[in-house]
Amino acid sequence: MLSPRKLTQWAATLGSLVAAQSCPDFTSYAQQGHAPYSNGTLKLPYQRPDPACRTFNSSAIEGVIANVTSRMKDPDLARLFENAFPNTLDTTVKYFDPSLNLAFIITGDITAQWLRDTGNQFAPYSSLLAKDPNLATLWRAVLNNEARYISQYPYCGSFQPPKESGLAPSVNDWATNVAVSPPVDNTTVFECKYEIDSLCGFLKLSRSYYDNTKDSSFANANWFEAITQIFRVINEQSQATFDANFNIVSYYNWTGLPGSLPGAVNNQGNGEPKGYTGMVGTHHRPSDDLSTFAFLVPANAMLSVELTNLASVLGSLKLTNATQVALAKSFKQSATTWSARIKSAIHQYGMAADGTYAYEVNGLGSQYLMDDANVPSLMSLPYLGFLDKSDAVYKSTKTKLLSRQNPYYAKGSNFFGIGGPHVSPVDPWPMALISAIYGSDDDTEITTYLSTILAHTDGLGLIHESVDVHNAGTYTRPWFAWANAYFAEMILDLAKRKPGLIFTHAVPYIVGS
């Protein structure tokens, strides 16, 4: 006879299977409007799946939606928030088994779990962790699954479903005929592009959980092994390309082979040489594009912030295992030291001649002056917690980024903003305007960017990856959970610090209070 617990699990699984058979594919669903439509001039559709088709339900989430939308003065903005805020939970929890402490979260229209994306997809929900035990259980399961990934493949950023899920691995054409060292198993790894911000995403997810729950149970053996591997990567990738005798120091390399979709990477897959700075090198950017120079300044800024946060968490965890107590003490010291070292190196090596921040440097005198929409970016430095939006250097940098001085800034008859090489120079990402809102206290500027984002969903009521500057109907990625989460997180930030811009009154709304 099945126990009540097993019976409940079996019933939930059966219910999910039945629902899955009748639920539409959300990639297709997101490209069509669904009633009811908003009462504003844009008439935005309702883009949430039927409750039976949602991949995770939370009454706490529904409560926030009701509280925020009922206060909003623009019904179109209310509808965009209503669609975007729950999108991760509505559509991307591909697998979740509380009994195994495992969950697999996809990015949206790509069936893989990116460390960076999940850190951002879950960010707007962090204040609800203490109010929703099921959400907290899901969060721990995500952390545990990612800790297992990092423990085995710390240089990789996106992964296949855990074998326990029974889900088949996806075939990634972009990872075919690619040489990676150390080698990886593509039934576990979706793509092994080394991006230091991926590891930052895991640290962010960890501290967000602890800060909002004060529950130490997430810090299990898998988690401590993941932290061990993160510090291994930090130590390895801070080193210069050459030793004193000009031998190449290579702990990771990646390159496309003949016939592969990715091109060959110079210097046997190691990329451009770098000197020692105190920063940590990366091979790819948050956009998954190859870095020009190894020291990505905004990614190092995020790393510095998250290492400070990690030190705080490690100093207050309630641990009983003697080995873990010792590890926590050692890692806390390492995190504090590295955070300060990286921050100092950014100010020493990461500044352009005009006193603004560079995007990438190599520690040998070369710099790339630009910005990319993907977070971490220079535009997002206040969001990351690296500096205040009133910082003079940031304000000068921001002005330059939103101009032709940034090669990836574009402005057309339809849209404007910052994009990147991932799509094209004339396809800015709404994500960059969201970052610009985080970086502003000016009501007019915020309202301009907010109305631009709102008006450029192609009438579909979801945030897309990029939008063509000349054609509102040309966009990429109809189902991009990270972008929806980032938008919703920004709205919740405005609800707290600028309520009069979006509400019918000027009373702040704070999630979870």
LOFITI-914750 format. One line per 3 residues: for each residue x, y, z of C-alpha. Coordinates in steps of 0.5 Angstrom, whole numbers. Example, Ala and Ser with C-alpha at 12.3 -4.5 7.8 and 13.67 -1.06 7.14 Angstrom:
BEGIN
25,-9,16 ~ 27,-2,14
REM end
This chain:
BEGIN
0,0,0 ~ 2,7,-2 ~ 4,12,4
0,18,4 ~ 6,22,2 ~ 7,17,-4
0,18,-6 ~ 0,25,-6 ~ 7,25,-10
4,20,-15 ~ -3,24,-15 ~ 1,30,-17
5,27,-22 ~ -1,24,-25 ~ -4,31,-25
2,34,-28 ~ 2,29,-34 ~ -5,30,-35
-5,37,-36 ~ 2,37,-40 ~ -2,33,-45
-7,38,-46 ~ -3,45,-45 ~ -1,49,-51
7,50,-52 ~ 8,56,-49 ~ 13,59,-54
7,58,-59 ~ 2,61,-54 ~ 6,67,-53
6,69,-60 ~ -1,70,-60 ~ -6,75,-56
-11,72,-51 ~ -17,75,-48 ~ -18,78,-43
-15,85,-46 ~ -13,91,-42 ~ -17,97,-42
-11,101,-44 ~ -10,104,-50 ~ -5,98,-52
-10,93,-50 ~ -5,88,-48 ~ -7,81,-48
-7,76,-42 ~ -1,71,-43 ~ -1,67,-37
-3,60,-38 ~ -9,56,-35 ~ -8,55,-27
-8,47,-29 ~ -2,49,-34 ~ 2,53,-30
8,49,-27 ~ 8,52,-20 ~ 3,56,-17
3,60,-11 ~ -2,64,-7 ~ 3,69,-5
5,71,-12 ~ -2,72,-13 ~ -3,76,-7
3,81,-10 ~ 0,81,-17 ~ -7,83,-14
-4,88,-9 ~ 1,92,-15 ~ -4,92,-21
-10,94,-16 ~ -6,100,-15 ~ -3,102,-22
-6,108,-26 ~ -4,105,-33 ~ -8,99,-34
-3,97,-40 ~ 3,97,-35 ~ -1,93,-30
-3,88,-35 ~ 5,87,-37 ~ 7,86,-30
1,81,-29 ~ 4,77,-35 ~ 11,78,-33
12,77,-26 ~ 9,70,-25 ~ 12,68,-32
18,64,-29 ~ 14,60,-24 ~ 8,59,-29
12,56,-35 ~ 19,54,-33 ~ 19,49,-27
20,43,-32 ~ 22,39,-26 ~ 21,39,-19
22,33,-14 ~ 22,36,-6 ~ 23,29,-4
30,29,-8 ~ 31,36,-7 ~ 32,37,-14
29,42,-19 ~ 30,44,-26 ~ 29,51,-29
29,52,-36 ~ 30,59,-39 ~ 24,59,-43
24,57,-50 ~ 31,54,-49 ~ 30,47,-45
36,48,-41 ~ 38,51,-34 ~ 43,57,-34
46,59,-27 ~ 46,66,-29 ~ 38,66,-32
36,62,-25 ~ 39,67,-21 ~ 35,73,-24
29,69,-26 ~ 28,68,-18 ~ 30,75,-16
23,78,-16 ~ 21,73,-11 ~ 26,73,-6
22,77,-1 ~ 16,72,-1 ~ 21,66,1
19,67,9 ~ 11,67,7 ~ 11,61,2
14,55,5 ~ 13,51,-2 ~ 17,57,-6
22,56,-1 ~ 23,49,-2 ~ 23,50,-9
29,55,-8 ~ 33,50,-4 ~ 32,45,-10
34,49,-15 ~ 40,51,-11 ~ 42,44,-9
41,42,-17 ~ 46,47,-19 ~ 51,46,-13
51,39,-16 ~ 52,42,-23 ~ 58,46,-21
61,41,-16 ~ 62,37,-23 ~ 63,42,-28
65,49,-25 ~ 67,52,-32 ~ 60,51,-35
54,55,-35 ~ 48,51,-38 ~ 46,44,-36
41,39,-38 ~ 36,36,-34 ~ 38,32,-28
38,24,-29 ~ 33,23,-24 ~ 28,27,-27
27,22,-33 ~ 27,28,-38 ~ 31,27,-44
37,31,-45 ~ 37,36,-51 ~ 41,36,-57
45,43,-57 ~ 48,44,-64 ~ 52,50,-62
56,45,-57 ~ 57,40,-63 ~ 64,39,-65
66,44,-60 ~ 73,42,-56 ~ 73,44,-49
78,43,-44 ~ 77,40,-38 ~ 72,35,-42
65,35,-41 ~ 59,30,-42 ~ 54,33,-46
48,29,-43 ~ 49,33,-37 ~ 52,40,-40
48,43,-45 ~ 54,48,-46 ~ 60,49,-43
62,57,-44 ~ 66,59,-38 ~ 62,66,-36
64,68,-29 ~ 58,71,-28 ~ 54,64,-28
58,63,-22 ~ 56,70,-19 ~ 48,68,-21
49,62,-16 ~ 52,66,-10 ~ 46,71,-11
41,65,-11 ~ 44,63,-5 ~ 45,69,-1
38,71,-3 ~ 35,65,0 ~ 39,66,6
38,73,7 ~ 30,72,7 ~ 29,66,11
35,65,16 ~ 35,58,14 ~ 42,54,14
39,48,11 ~ 41,50,4 ~ 48,50,6
49,42,5 ~ 55,38,3 ~ 53,39,-5
53,47,-3 ~ 60,47,0 ~ 63,43,-5
60,48,-10 ~ 63,54,-6 ~ 70,50,-6
70,49,-14 ~ 68,57,-15 ~ 74,59,-11
78,54,-15 ~ 76,58,-21 ~ 77,65,-18
84,63,-17 ~ 86,59,-23 ~ 82,65,-28
86,71,-24 ~ 93,68,-27 ~ 96,71,-33
96,68,-39 ~ 104,67,-39 ~ 108,65,-33
115,68,-32 ~ 118,63,-38 ~ 112,65,-43
109,58,-42 ~ 102,58,-43 ~ 98,58,-36
91,54,-39 ~ 86,51,-34 ~ 80,52,-39
80,53,-46 ~ 74,52,-51 ~ 74,53,-59
70,51,-65 ~ 72,45,-69 ~ 72,45,-77
64,44,-79 ~ 62,47,-72 ~ 57,53,-71
61,57,-67 ~ 68,59,-70 ~ 75,58,-68
78,61,-62 ~ 85,64,-63 ~ 91,62,-59
88,54,-58 ~ 82,56,-55 ~ 85,61,-50
83,67,-53 ~ 87,74,-52 ~ 93,74,-47
92,77,-41 ~ 96,80,-35 ~ 95,79,-28
91,85,-25 ~ 87,82,-19 ~ 81,81,-23
78,74,-25 ~ 78,73,-33 ~ 72,70,-36
72,67,-43 ~ 65,69,-45 ~ 60,74,-43
53,74,-40 ~ 50,74,-47 ~ 54,68,-48
58,71,-54 ~ 66,71,-54 ~ 70,76,-50
74,80,-53 ~ 79,81,-47 ~ 78,77,-41
77,82,-35 ~ 70,84,-36 ~ 69,89,-31
62,89,-30 ~ 62,81,-28 ~ 68,83,-24
64,88,-20 ~ 58,83,-19 ~ 63,78,-17
66,83,-12 ~ 59,84,-9 ~ 57,77,-9
63,75,-5 ~ 62,80,0 ~ 55,78,1
58,71,1 ~ 62,73,7 ~ 56,75,11
52,69,10 ~ 58,64,12 ~ 59,68,18
52,67,20 ~ 50,60,18 ~ 48,55,24
52,49,22 ~ 54,43,27 ~ 58,39,22
66,41,24 ~ 68,40,17 ~ 63,45,15
65,50,20 ~ 72,50,18 ~ 70,51,11
66,57,13 ~ 71,60,17 ~ 76,59,11
71,61,5 ~ 69,67,9 ~ 76,70,9
78,68,2 ~ 71,72,0 ~ 73,78,4
80,78,1 ~ 78,77,-6 ~ 72,82,-6
77,87,-4 ~ 82,85,-9 ~ 77,85,-15
74,92,-13 ~ 81,95,-12 ~ 83,92,-19
77,95,-22 ~ 79,102,-20 ~ 86,101,-22
85,97,-29 ~ 78,98,-31 ~ 78,105,-32
78,109,-39 ~ 82,115,-40 ~ 76,120,-39
75,117,-32 ~ 69,113,-34 ~ 69,105,-34
71,100,-39 ~ 67,94,-41 ~ 73,89,-42
81,90,-41 ~ 86,85,-41 ~ 91,88,-36
96,89,-41 ~ 94,96,-43 ~ 88,94,-48
81,96,-47 ~ 74,95,-50 ~ 70,101,-49
62,99,-50 ~ 57,96,-46 ~ 52,90,-47
45,89,-45 ~ 46,83,-41 ~ 47,84,-34
52,84,-31 ~ 53,90,-35 ~ 56,97,-34
49,100,-34 ~ 47,95,-29 ~ 52,97,-24
47,100,-19 ~ 43,94,-19 ~ 48,90,-18
50,94,-12 ~ 57,96,-14 ~ 56,103,-13
50,108,-12 ~ 46,111,-18 ~ 49,118,-16
56,116,-17 ~ 59,121,-21 ~ 63,116,-25
57,112,-26 ~ 53,118,-29 ~ 59,120,-34
59,112,-36 ~ 52,112,-37 ~ 51,118,-41
57,115,-46 ~ 53,109,-46 ~ 47,112,-48
50,115,-54 ~ 54,113,-61 ~ 60,113,-56
58,106,-55 ~ 58,102,-61 ~ 52,98,-59
47,103,-58 ~ 42,104,-63 ~ 36,109,-64
31,108,-70 ~ 24,110,-72 ~ 21,105,-67
26,103,-61 ~ 32,105,-58 ~ 37,103,-53
43,98,-52 ~ 44,91,-55 ~ 50,87,-57
53,82,-62 ~ 49,77,-60 ~ 43,79,-64
46,85,-68 ~ 48,92,-67 ~ 41,95,-69
37,90,-64 ~ 37,93,-57 ~ 35,89,-51
29,92,-47 ~ 33,89,-41 ~ 38,95,-42
33,100,-41 ~ 31,96,-35 ~ 38,97,-32
38,105,-34 ~ 31,105,-30 ~ 35,102,-24
41,107,-25 ~ 36,113,-25 ~ 33,118,-20
30,122,-25 ~ 22,122,-26 ~ 22,124,-33
28,119,-35 ~ 25,113,-32 ~ 18,115,-35
21,115,-42 ~ 24,109,-41 ~ 18,105,-38
13,108,-43 ~ 18,105,-49 ~ 19,98,-46
11,98,-45 ~ 10,100,-52 ~ 15,95,-55
12,88,-54 ~ 9,87,-61 ~ 2,88,-57
4,81,-54 ~ 5,83,-47 ~ 11,80,-45
18,82,-45 ~ 22,80,-51 ~ 30,79,-52
31,84,-57 ~ 27,89,-61 ~ 29,92,-68
30,99,-68 ~ 26,100,-74 ~ 20,95,-74
16,94,-68 ~ 14,87,-70 ~ 21,84,-71
24,81,-64 ~ 27,75,-62 ~ 25,70,-56
18,70,-55 ~ 19,67,-49 ~ 25,69,-45
23,69,-37 ~ 29,72,-35 ~ 27,79,-39
20,78,-36 ~ 23,77,-29 ~ 28,83,-29
22,88,-31 ~ 18,85,-26 ~ 23,86,-21
24,93,-23 ~ 17,95,-22 ~ 17,92,-15
23,97,-14 ~ 19,103,-17 ~ 13,101,-13
18,102,-7 ~ 22,108,-9 ~ 18,112,-14
11,109,-13 ~ 8,116,-15 ~ 10,114,-22
6,108,-23 ~ 1,108,-17 ~ -5,112,-17
-2,115,-10 ~ 5,116,-7 ~ 5,111,-2
10,106,-3 ~ 9,98,-3 ~ 14,93,-1
13,86,-2 ~ 13,82,4 ~ 12,87,9
REM end
